[in-house]
Amino acid sequence: MRKILFYSSMILVGLAGCAKEKKAQVSTVIAEPKNNNLKTSAINFVHPGTVLTKPQMQYAYAQAMANVEPYKTTFANFQSNYATFLSSSYAPHAHTQVGRYLYKSDYENDAMAMFVNGVMWNMTGQSSYADKVIQLLDAWSSTCTSIQYPDNDWQLCNGYGLHFMIYGADMVYNYSGLTSTKKANYKNLFKIFYNYYAAYAASNNVKSPFVIYGWPSWGSSAGKFMMAYGIFCESQTAYSLSLEYFNRTAANGADNGTNATAFLSTGQPVEGGRDQYYTQLCLASFLEWAQMASNQGDNSLYDARSGVIGQAMEYTAKYNLGNSVTWTPVTPATPIWQVTPPIATISTSNRGNYRPIWYMAYNYYHRYRGLSMPYTEQVMSSHVNEGSTATITDEVGWGSLFYCNTSQTVTAPSYTWSGIY
């Protein structure tokens, strides 16, 4: 159960129906330099182009159909695990209002059903899958008018649940059955979710997006959501805001959820002082964030600060495999609820429990960039077939199907890794 944050002076903003766009310790304070390689120029959006592209899905499907492992087994598990969602009898569970704990299982299940049916359509070309996505989205876009707000956990409703609706919608962006009217309806639905970020920022006098008293996994989920929204809605404003937020420093109005504030330059993740499973939740958001940009032709998020996301994966893998790591006491960029800085030690909570995030990182940093990831390899060797977690919308998962491209040409980056092993 994620800790609930308590906010003060929150102002209720009527958005329903809105459809517009200690002293002896040495502590490192998070305030990293900007990544000037980030691209903010106008782009021609790729669809599908959030966490998966059509070529990526078709490559995975071809490998599975050719009985190549681990694709074959992972694909079989994928279909079995989501058999209910892939059934023609699966029906929507739309509500006028949802919240972090208000109809949570309904919106998470429907969102994942949109995603997996979208994947299957791109893989197989069977229109029944795309039609199911549209059926679900039609129900939600004609029913849902608000998120429960103000609420302590509304950001998590967006960033660890509803964002999969956007992933699913983008899967069928080019489907002939998706009319311009339906597409506009879906964009209006997603605008309802998106507009809460600006409302929350305004009511708390902070720069959107921003999470008060939150760990990095909270803020990074906002950046991930904004990028997905920008891609499907072809909103250069939202997409650019997501890029700007990724690069935002504490001095420039960041919370703890940006690339510059979530990790030390060594790869040490701030959330490592909280819990190892939450550390991986944070990394999942950053990986999806970077993967979306990469699918739009921009690798700068993956490569920012010498590939610090990949270094954080190695750091986390090393520690969770039972090895010692160096922990530098760290003061977060902004206060965290019930945390007295500095965060002096790494947490042993959930050490050795793994989320299905490792293939995605390995696919980019090792298979594409050629960088050594020995600890990630050890985790993957004991988790050959990735799946999902109990909270199915926490991360994409299934990396041994989706993010296992062994045919890539290695393209060395301009940086190297050192001091992380």
PyMOL commands that set and color helices and strands:
alter all, ss='L'
color gray80, all
select helices_A, chain A and resi 54-65+71-81+83-86+104-124+127-141+154-171+180-204+216-232+236-246+250-252+259-262+270-273+276-295+300-320+358-368+374-382+399-402
alter helices_A, ss='H'
color red, helices_A
select strands_A, chain A and resi 28-29+97-98+146-147+330-331
alter strands_A, ss='S'
color yellow, strands_A
deselect
rebuild
show_as cartoon
